[in-house]
Amino acid sequence: MMFDIGIFLICIIFYATSVHVASSLVLLSDLPTPSFIIDTDALRRRIAPPLDKGNEKSKVPYRPSSIRCPSNKLVLHPSTSKSAAAIDCSDEIVDCNFDVIEMIPTIGYLHTSVLRARENAIPGEDDIATFLAEIDLVHPTLCEEAQLVLGLNNHHVGGYYWARSAGVGSGMEAPGVTFGSSSQGKGLLCWSSDGGPTECNSNDGKRSEWVNFLRKGDTVQLVPTDGQETLLQFSKQFGEQQSTTPRVYGISSHGRPMGSEPEVVCEYRFE
């Protein structure tokens, strides 16, 4: 009997410790929207030699480096804050153009929240046939061109696409969905034609049908066509306001269960 009680107490302690560790993590869903998200794992794979000193297969997470945008000379410096775990940042500066290349890990994402879902379309204001969602990513102020993707924390897709969206698949596009703005200047997600998912989807499954089921408060990610220009707009919108954070964060899935939400590892400041 004493043995059983001992095992029970050990299980309770283990559970309490696990809950504390889990609750101490800052995850993607904890971040404000809109935000610019930098996948530090993808950055490491794309620019491995200068980051890993030739050891690109290292299983130890690298210390986030400063990032320089070649086209506009914008420099982002990583730092720890209340929005990220306490980590050691590198003094190195790496150039990153945030190019979108098929089958190559995507580095930059736009993290945004749904303000209105398809069921909340407004007759006379929205095109009922194509309207999918209104999001808090203002178009074109923060980003002019971007593609909705399966994303970093997609819980709307079924098991098949949940697995495909893990890792490199996070940047896989949701075909047939366009990003634009309403007459009031709000960011909109719409089908590219009146036929909706029937005409707009890909021929390999239901890769974008999940967008029909978005609800207010859900978060999604888009990949900007020009990440450097989008970061410049974020620096103008948020970086110059002393009372706000720049809204640029580094995330990592290192040590996290496959397909789970990535952890926030740093916050970037503009120079």
ZASE-137553 format. One record per residue (C-alpha): x, y, z; residue in three letters. Coordinates in pm, 1 decimal. Last residue first. Example, Ala and Ser with C-alpha at 12.3 -4.5 7.8 and 13.67 -1.06 7.14 Angstrom:
[roke [1367.0 -106.0 714.0] "ser"]
[roke [1230.0 -450.0 780.0] "ala"]
end
This chain:
[roke [1845.1 4935.9 -3621.4] "glu"]
[roke [1532.2 4734.2 -3555.4] "phe"]
[roke [1469.6 4508.8 -3255.9] "arg"]
[roke [1396.3 4137.7 -3279.7] "tyr"]
[roke [1227.0 3927.7 -3010.4] "glu"]
[roke [1357.4 3586.6 -2919.6] "cys"]
[roke [1283.5 3217.3 -2868.3] "val"]
[roke [907.6 3191.1 -2923.8] "val"]
[roke [820.1 2822.2 -2919.3] "glu"]
[roke [663.7 2643.7 -3214.9] "pro"]
[roke [313.6 2497.8 -3193.6] "glu"]
[roke [303.1 2122.9 -3232.5] "ser"]
[roke [344.4 1940.1 -3563.2] "gly"]
[roke [627.6 1720.4 -3441.6] "met"]
[roke [673.3 1745.0 -3064.3] "pro"]
[roke [903.2 2036.3 -2964.1] "arg"]
[roke [1277.9 1994.9 -2905.8] "gly"]
[roke [1366.3 2252.1 -3173.1] "his"]
[roke [1039.7 2393.4 -3310.4] "ser"]
[roke [1177.8 2747.5 -3315.8] "ser"]
[roke [1039.4 3102.2 -3327.8] "ile"]
[roke [1196.6 3444.9 -3373.0] "gly"]
[roke [976.9 3749.4 -3327.6] "tyr"]
[roke [905.0 4081.2 -3500.9] "val"]
[roke [625.1 4293.7 -3351.5] "arg"]
[roke [851.5 4597.8 -3307.0] "pro"]
[roke [733.1 4632.1 -2945.1] "thr"]
[roke [513.1 4925.9 -2849.0] "thr"]
[roke [539.9 5234.2 -2629.1] "ser"]
[roke [844.4 5374.9 -2806.8] "gln"]
[roke [669.1 5379.7 -3141.6] "gln"]
[roke [929.8 5400.2 -3417.2] "glu"]
[roke [959.7 5024.0 -3456.9] "gly"]
[roke [585.9 4962.9 -3489.7] "phe"]
[roke [458.4 5105.6 -3818.9] "gln"]
[roke [786.0 5217.2 -3973.5] "lys"]
[roke [976.4 4903.1 -3870.6] "ser"]
[roke [681.6 4688.7 -3980.8] "phe"]
[roke [690.9 4858.3 -4322.1] "gln"]
[roke [1062.1 4781.4 -4352.6] "leu"]
[roke [992.9 4422.1 -4252.5] "leu"]
[roke [739.0 4402.8 -4536.8] "thr"]
[roke [996.1 4538.3 -4783.6] "glu"]
[roke [1245.9 4271.5 -4678.4] "gln"]
[roke [987.9 3993.1 -4690.5] "gly"]
[roke [884.8 4065.3 -5048.6] "asp"]
[roke [626.0 3805.3 -5153.3] "thr"]
[roke [502.6 3789.1 -4795.4] "pro"]
[roke [416.6 3443.6 -4655.9] "val"]
[roke [82.9 3426.6 -4477.6] "leu"]
[roke [3.0 3275.9 -4139.6] "gln"]
[roke [-328.6 3207.3 -3969.9] "val"]
[roke [-480.3 3275.2 -3628.9] "thr"]
[roke [-834.5 3198.5 -3519.9] "asp"]
[roke [-1010.3 3468.7 -3316.7] "gly"]
[roke [-1321.8 3483.4 -3534.5] "lys"]
[roke [-1371.8 3149.9 -3708.5] "arg"]
[roke [-1206.6 2980.8 -4005.9] "leu"]
[roke [-1407.9 2697.0 -4157.3] "phe"]
[roke [-1399.1 2796.1 -4524.8] "asn"]
[roke [-1019.6 2824.9 -4499.0] "val"]
[roke [-1010.3 2448.9 -4445.9] "trp"]
[roke [-1088.5 2399.0 -4817.9] "glu"]
[roke [-736.4 2513.8 -4901.5] "ser"]
[roke [-537.2 2194.7 -4940.3] "arg"]
[roke [-834.7 1972.0 -5004.5] "lys"]
[roke [-658.6 1710.5 -5212.5] "gly"]
[roke [-399.5 1680.4 -5487.6] "asp"]
[roke [-579.5 1867.7 -5766.7] "asn"]
[roke [-540.4 2207.7 -5604.0] "ser"]
[roke [-838.6 2414.0 -5494.5] "asn"]
[roke [-977.2 2719.1 -5671.1] "cys"]
[roke [-1258.2 2581.3 -5886.4] "glu"]
[roke [-1438.8 2361.5 -5634.6] "thr"]
[roke [-1302.5 2553.6 -5336.3] "pro"]
[roke [-1482.3 2873.7 -5440.3] "gly"]
[roke [-1647.1 2882.6 -5784.1] "gly"]
[roke [-1683.0 3260.5 -5762.4] "asp"]
[roke [-1311.9 3304.7 -5831.9] "ser"]
[roke [-988.9 3387.7 -5644.8] "ser"]
[roke [-1146.8 3290.1 -5315.4] "trp"]
[roke [-1106.1 3567.5 -5062.0] "cys"]
[roke [-890.2 3661.8 -4763.3] "leu"]
[roke [-928.4 4026.4 -4668.9] "leu"]
[roke [-720.0 4293.1 -4495.3] "gly"]
[roke [-925.4 4603.4 -4413.1] "lys"]
[roke [-899.6 4921.1 -4622.9] "gly"]
[roke [-1266.7 5018.2 -4601.4] "gln"]
[roke [-1318.9 4927.7 -4968.9] "ser"]
[roke [-1186.8 4584.7 -4874.8] "ser"]
[roke [-828.4 4474.3 -4905.9] "ser"]
[roke [-630.9 4192.6 -5062.5] "gly"]
[roke [-496.6 3845.1 -4996.9] "phe"]
[roke [-602.1 3571.6 -5240.0] "thr"]
[roke [-698.4 3209.3 -5175.4] "val"]
[roke [-695.1 2973.5 -5475.7] "gly"]
[roke [-418.1 2753.9 -5343.9] "pro"]
[roke [-337.3 2737.2 -4970.0] "ala"]
[roke [37.1 2761.7 -5013.0] "glu"]
[roke [296.5 2533.3 -4852.4] "met"]
[roke [514.2 2739.9 -4618.3] "gly"]
[roke [453.8 2514.5 -4318.7] "ser"]
[roke [542.2 2217.5 -4541.3] "gly"]
[roke [914.1 2263.2 -4466.6] "val"]
[roke [853.7 2148.7 -4107.2] "gly"]
[roke [503.4 2019.2 -4039.8] "ala"]
[roke [237.3 2117.1 -4293.9] "ser"]
[roke [241.1 1773.5 -4455.5] "arg"]
[roke [156.4 1604.3 -4124.6] "ala"]
[roke [-142.1 1830.6 -4063.1] "trp"]
[roke [-225.5 1783.2 -4429.9] "tyr"]
[roke [-285.3 1413.2 -4385.2] "tyr"]
[roke [-434.6 1439.6 -4036.4] "gly"]
[roke [-704.9 1688.6 -4127.7] "gly"]
[roke [-656.5 2065.1 -4161.1] "val"]
[roke [-807.6 2318.8 -3924.1] "his"]
[roke [-545.4 2298.9 -3648.6] "his"]
[roke [-279.9 2497.8 -3835.5] "asn"]
[roke [3.0 2610.4 -3606.9] "asn"]
[roke [294.7 2705.0 -3833.8] "leu"]
[roke [111.9 2766.7 -4157.7] "gly"]
[roke [-81.4 2593.1 -4430.9] "leu"]
[roke [-10.0 2906.7 -4633.5] "val"]
[roke [-189.8 3230.2 -4730.2] "leu"]
[roke [13.2 3414.2 -4993.0] "gln"]
[roke [132.2 3773.5 -4960.7] "ala"]
[roke [145.8 4092.8 -5165.4] "glu"]
[roke [107.8 4449.1 -5037.1] "glu"]
[roke [214.5 4411.5 -4677.1] "cys"]
[roke [196.7 4645.0 -4379.1] "leu"]
[roke [0.7 4933.1 -4533.8] "thr"]
[roke [-138.3 4730.2 -4828.1] "pro"]
[roke [-343.6 4576.1 -4677.0] "his"]
[roke [-389.5 4578.7 -4299.5] "val"]
[roke [-313.6 4245.8 -4133.6] "leu"]
[roke [-600.5 4227.3 -3883.9] "asp"]
[roke [-793.3 3970.7 -4088.4] "ile"]
[roke [-1130.3 3967.9 -4265.3] "glu"]
[roke [-1227.6 3620.2 -4376.0] "ala"]
[roke [-1354.2 3405.2 -4661.7] "leu"]
[roke [-1542.6 3627.9 -4906.3] "phe"]
[roke [-1577.6 3480.4 -5257.6] "thr"]
[roke [-1948.5 3431.8 -5325.2] "ala"]
[roke [-2062.7 3682.5 -5062.0] "ile"]
[roke [-1863.2 3967.5 -5217.7] "asp"]
[roke [-1852.5 4183.3 -4906.5] "asp"]
[roke [-2010.0 4525.5 -4846.3] "glu"]
[roke [-2357.0 4481.2 -4992.8] "gly"]
[roke [-2421.6 4171.7 -4786.6] "pro"]
[roke [-2186.0 4157.3 -4484.7] "ile"]
[roke [-1995.8 3830.1 -4443.3] "ala"]
[roke [-2012.5 3701.1 -4084.8] "asn"]
[roke [-2038.5 3332.7 -4178.6] "glu"]
[roke [-1717.8 3370.5 -4376.2] "arg"]
[roke [-1532.5 3479.5 -4062.8] "ala"]
[roke [-1463.0 3825.5 -3924.3] "arg"]
[roke [-1163.0 3947.9 -3724.4] "leu"]
[roke [-932.6 3653.1 -3803.5] "val"]
[roke [-587.5 3697.3 -3651.2] "ser"]
[roke [-247.5 3743.5 -3817.7] "thr"]
[roke [105.6 3602.8 -3818.1] "his"]
[roke [304.5 3708.2 -4125.2] "leu"]
[roke [579.4 3461.3 -4206.1] "tyr"]
[roke [950.9 3481.4 -4289.1] "gly"]
[roke [1197.8 3192.3 -4319.6] "ile"]
[roke [1035.9 2943.1 -4556.4] "thr"]
[roke [1221.2 2613.0 -4588.6] "pro"]
[roke [1301.1 2531.2 -4956.5] "ile"]
[roke [1051.2 2318.5 -5151.7] "met"]
[roke [958.0 2619.5 -5370.5] "glu"]
[roke [1167.9 2929.6 -5303.1] "ile"]
[roke [1034.3 3240.7 -5128.5] "val"]
[roke [1319.9 3486.8 -5081.6] "asp"]
[roke [1365.5 3622.3 -4729.2] "phe"]
[roke [1670.3 3827.0 -4840.2] "asn"]
[roke [1885.6 3726.0 -4544.0] "cys"]
[roke [2234.1 3855.8 -4465.0] "asp"]
[roke [2383.8 3729.7 -4139.0] "val"]
[roke [2514.3 3935.2 -3846.5] "ile"]
[roke [2703.6 3759.2 -3568.1] "glu"]
[roke [2697.6 3869.9 -3202.5] "asp"]
[roke [2495.2 3563.7 -3103.4] "ser"]
[roke [2205.2 3560.4 -2856.8] "cys"]
[roke [2192.0 3364.2 -2531.7] "asp"]
[roke [1841.9 3271.1 -2431.0] "ile"]
[roke [1580.3 3366.6 -2170.7] "ala"]
[roke [1244.7 3258.0 -2315.1] "ala"]
[roke [1044.3 3508.3 -2514.2] "ala"]
[roke [771.9 3773.1 -2480.3] "ser"]
[roke [901.6 3898.8 -2144.7] "lys"]
[roke [1215.5 3989.0 -2332.4] "ser"]
[roke [1526.1 3836.0 -2482.0] "thr"]
[roke [1700.0 4007.0 -2768.8] "ser"]
[roke [1762.0 3952.7 -3137.0] "pro"]
[roke [1894.5 4244.9 -3347.1] "his"]
[roke [1734.2 4327.9 -3680.8] "leu"]
[roke [1924.5 4530.8 -3939.2] "val"]
[roke [1763.4 4717.6 -4229.8] "leu"]
[roke [2013.0 4768.3 -4513.9] "lys"]
[roke [1726.2 4818.1 -4764.4] "asn"]
[roke [1796.2 4549.1 -5025.4] "ser"]
[roke [2049.1 4343.7 -4827.5] "pro"]
[roke [1823.4 4285.8 -4521.9] "cys"]
[roke [2057.8 4226.7 -4226.3] "arg"]
[roke [1981.2 3972.8 -3953.8] "ile"]
[roke [2132.4 3956.6 -3604.9] "ser"]
[roke [2199.0 3604.5 -3486.8] "ser"]
[roke [1989.3 3368.4 -3277.5] "pro"]
[roke [2209.5 3131.8 -3071.7] "arg"]
[roke [2204.4 2796.0 -3239.7] "tyr"]
[roke [1984.1 2512.5 -3121.0] "pro"]
[roke [2196.4 2204.8 -3043.7] "val"]
[roke [2134.8 1913.0 -3277.4] "lys"]
[roke [2430.0 2010.5 -3496.1] "ser"]
[roke [2394.7 1898.4 -3855.4] "lys"]
[roke [2509.6 2235.2 -3994.6] "glu"]
[roke [2849.9 2205.1 -3828.6] "asn"]
[roke [3050.0 2428.4 -4061.6] "gly"]
[roke [3060.8 2725.8 -3826.0] "lys"]
[roke [2696.6 2674.5 -3737.2] "asp"]
[roke [2558.9 3017.0 -3822.8] "leu"]
[roke [2797.5 3108.6 -4101.8] "pro"]
[roke [2766.7 2760.3 -4258.3] "pro"]
[roke [2389.0 2708.2 -4209.9] "ala"]
[roke [2225.6 2992.9 -4400.5] "ile"]
[roke [1918.1 2816.0 -4535.7] "arg"]
[roke [1908.3 2546.1 -4266.5] "arg"]
[roke [1968.8 2794.6 -3984.4] "arg"]
[roke [1712.1 3036.2 -4119.4] "leu"]
[roke [1462.0 2751.2 -4139.6] "ala"]
[roke [1520.4 2670.0 -3771.6] "asp"]
[roke [1505.0 3043.4 -3685.3] "thr"]
[roke [1156.4 3072.7 -3834.8] "asp"]
[roke [1112.8 3451.5 -3837.4] "ile"]
[roke [762.5 3573.5 -3757.3] "ile"]
[roke [632.0 3920.2 -3847.3] "phe"]
[roke [342.2 4007.1 -3619.7] "ser"]
[roke [-19.6 4115.9 -3667.7] "pro"]
[roke [-114.7 4011.9 -3414.2] "thr"]
[roke [12.5 3980.4 -3058.7] "pro"]
[roke [199.8 3663.3 -2961.1] "leu"]
[roke [67.9 3391.5 -2730.4] "asp"]
[roke [-41.5 3171.6 -3024.0] "ser"]
[roke [323.0 3134.7 -3129.7] "leu"]
[roke [421.6 2988.7 -2794.9] "leu"]
[roke [581.7 3130.7 -2481.6] "val"]
[roke [681.0 2835.8 -2267.4] "leu"]
[roke [641.3 2864.5 -1890.2] "ser"]
[roke [304.7 2685.9 -1902.2] "ser"]
[roke [465.4 2374.0 -2047.9] "ala"]
[roke [736.6 2365.2 -1781.2] "val"]
[roke [482.3 2418.1 -1501.5] "his"]
[roke [250.1 2152.2 -1642.5] "val"]
[roke [537.5 1905.0 -1665.6] "ser"]
[roke [644.6 1975.9 -1306.8] "thr"]
[roke [289.2 1926.3 -1179.8] "ala"]
[roke [259.6 1598.5 -1371.8] "tyr"]
[roke [592.0 1468.2 -1241.2] "phe"]
[roke [498.7 1562.8 -883.6] "ile"]
[roke [160.9 1390.6 -914.5] "ile"]
[roke [319.9 1079.7 -1068.4] "cys"]
[roke [574.8 1062.3 -785.4] "ile"]
[roke [294.3 1095.1 -531.2] "leu"]
[roke [103.4 805.4 -689.5] "phe"]
[roke [413.9 587.1 -701.5] "ile"]
[roke [469.8 651.0 -330.2] "gly"]
[roke [105.2 578.9 -249.2] "ile"]
[roke [130.1 246.0 -433.6] "asp"]
[roke [448.0 153.0 -243.8] "phe"]
[roke [283.9 239.5 88.6] "met"]
[roke [0.0 0.0 0.0] "met"]
end
